[in-house]
Amino acid sequence: MTITLITGANKGLGFESARRLLALGHDVWIGARDAGRGRTAAAELGARFVPLDVTDDASVDSAAATLRAEAGRVDVLINNAGVGGGGSPADQLTAAEVQRVFEANVFGPVRVIHAFLPLLLAAQAPSVINVSSGLGSFHEMTRSEWAPFGSVAYSSSKAALTMATVQYARAIPAVRFNAVDPGFTATDLNRHTGTQTVEEGTDAIVRLATGGAGAATGTFTDRTGPVPW
């Protein structure tokens, strides 16, 4: 059975990814910083819960220890947890505001990958899926209609996450690392103004999570295919 850990999975894209992968036979662990919401989501889905705040070293290390003891490995790690914000006008933006966004969107996935890498390497065909965004694509932010929706903090954090994904894929070939753009999906992050359903927003995640040993690595895709960088 495929053992899958999803961070930030008590709602939105993480919750829907968990629901779909459970239906496909995965043994899904839901990571969430709010224990009450995480346990409720896990119970509703029939998943397992582990407390996990991606911005806290001790929390991430504790989650890794729990899965090491109870599962022994992780086949698929989905770094879904992230924040919006950082939307102040550029001439008013502070370093502290940018740091808060990067702490969750960049340092969080790096922290989780570092802690869970031994468990990934214990799997036969390990995969890491980082949930990035088209708002971090240079192409989308300079040549498409989405350009006005970018922001200094959020867009740069997602660009950094996508590049980190590529570099991990190059440096650790034993693990497949890929980034996905869920698209403009209706979630709390955009106050449910998105035009896609959460099922559509998780298509790329599920495709990569079920791709097996022959799947690609070092890619950035959405539900329709490659995302221009």
SVG drawing of the C-alpha trace seen along z (x, -y; Angstrom):
<svg xmlns="http://www.w3.org/2000/svg" viewBox="-17 -53 40 55">
<polyline fill="none" stroke="black" stroke-width="0.4" points="0.0,0.0 1.2,-3.5 1.9,-5.6 1.2,-9.2 1.7,-12.3 -0.1,-15.5 0.7,-18.7 -2.0,-21.3 -4.6,-18.6 -7.5,-19.5 -9.2,-21.6 -9.1,-22.7 -6.6,-21.2 -5.0,-19.0 -8.3,-17.6 -9.5,-16.8 -6.1,-15.2 -6.5,-13.0 -10.0,-12.1 -9.1,-11.1 -5.9,-9.2 -7.8,-7.3 -10.3,-6.2 -7.4,-4.9 -6.1,-2.8 -3.4,-5.0 -2.8,-4.9 -3.1,-8.7 -1.7,-10.7 -3.1,-14.1 -0.7,-16.7 -2.2,-19.8 -1.1,-22.4 -4.5,-22.6 -5.0,-19.3 -8.7,-19.6 -9.3,-20.4 -6.8,-17.8 -8.4,-15.0 -11.9,-16.0 -10.8,-15.9 -9.0,-12.6 -12.0,-11.0 -14.3,-12.3 -12.1,-10.9 -10.9,-7.7 -7.3,-8.9 -4.7,-9.1 -3.7,-12.3 -0.3,-13.6 0.2,-17.0 2.5,-19.0 3.2,-22.7 5.6,-23.2 7.0,-26.4 8.2,-24.6 11.2,-22.4 10.1,-20.4 6.7,-19.8 8.1,-18.5 10.7,-16.3 8.0,-14.9 5.8,-14.1 8.7,-12.3 9.3,-10.3 5.6,-9.3 5.6,-8.0 9.0,-6.3 7.5,-4.4 4.1,-3.6 4.8,-3.3 8.5,-2.9 8.6,-4.8 6.8,-7.5 6.1,-6.8 4.5,-10.1 5.1,-13.4 2.8,-16.3 3.9,-19.7 0.6,-21.4 0.6,-23.7 1.1,-27.3 -0.1,-30.8 -1.2,-33.8 -0.7,-37.3 2.2,-39.6 -0.1,-41.6 0.9,-45.1 1.8,-47.5 5.5,-47.1 6.4,-50.5 5.0,-49.5 6.1,-45.9 8.3,-45.0 10.9,-42.3 8.9,-40.8 5.9,-40.4 7.9,-38.6 9.6,-36.5 6.3,-35.2 5.2,-34.1 8.6,-32.5 8.6,-30.7 5.5,-28.7 5.8,-28.5 9.6,-27.9 11.3,-27.1 8.3,-24.9 8.7,-22.4 12.5,-22.4 12.1,-21.7 9.6,-18.8 11.8,-17.3 14.9,-17.4 13.0,-15.6 11.3,-13.0 14.1,-12.3 15.2,-9.1 11.7,-7.8 11.4,-8.6 14.6,-6.9 13.2,-3.8 10.5,-3.6 10.9,-1.8 9.7,-4.7 9.5,-7.8 7.9,-11.0 7.7,-14.6 5.1,-16.9 5.4,-20.6 2.2,-22.7 3.5,-25.8 1.5,-28.3 1.3,-29.9 1.6,-33.2 5.3,-32.2 5.9,-31.7 7.9,-34.5 5.9,-33.8 2.5,-34.0 3.5,-37.2 4.8,-39.0 2.9,-37.6 -0.5,-36.5 -3.8,-37.9 -2.8,-36.6 0.0,-39.2 -2.1,-41.7 -2.8,-39.0 0.8,-38.4 2.5,-40.0 6.1,-40.5 5.9,-38.1 3.6,-35.3 4.8,-35.2 8.5,-35.2 7.9,-32.5 6.3,-30.2 9.0,-30.9 11.5,-30.0 9.6,-26.7 9.5,-25.7 13.3,-26.3 14.0,-24.4 12.0,-21.5 14.2,-21.5 17.3,-21.6 16.2,-18.8 15.3,-16.7 18.9,-17.2 20.6,-16.6 18.6,-13.6 17.8,-11.4 16.6,-8.6 13.5,-10.7 11.1,-12.2 10.5,-15.9 7.9,-17.7 6.0,-21.0 2.3,-21.6 0.2,-24.6 -3.4,-23.9 -4.7,-26.8 -7.3,-29.3 -9.2,-27.0 -11.9,-27.9 -10.3,-27.7 -9.9,-29.8 -6.7,-31.2 -8.7,-33.2 -11.9,-33.5 -13.5,-30.9 -13.4,-33.2 -11.5,-30.6 -13.1,-29.3 -12.0,-25.7 -13.4,-23.1 -11.0,-21.5 -11.2,-18.3 -9.9,-20.1 -7.3,-21.8 -6.0,-18.4 -5.8,-16.7 -2.1,-17.3 -1.4,-16.3 -3.2,-13.0 -1.6,-12.3 1.9,-12.6 1.0,-10.8 -0.1,-7.8 2.6,-7.9 4.8,-5.2 8.5,-4.7 8.5,-5.7 7.0,-9.1 8.9,-12.3 11.0,-14.4 11.9,-18.0 8.7,-19.2 6.2,-22.0 2.7,-21.1 -0.9,-21.9 -3.9,-19.7 -3.4,-20.3 0.3,-19.9 3.6,-21.8 3.5,-25.3 5.7,-27.8 8.3,-29.2"/>
</svg>
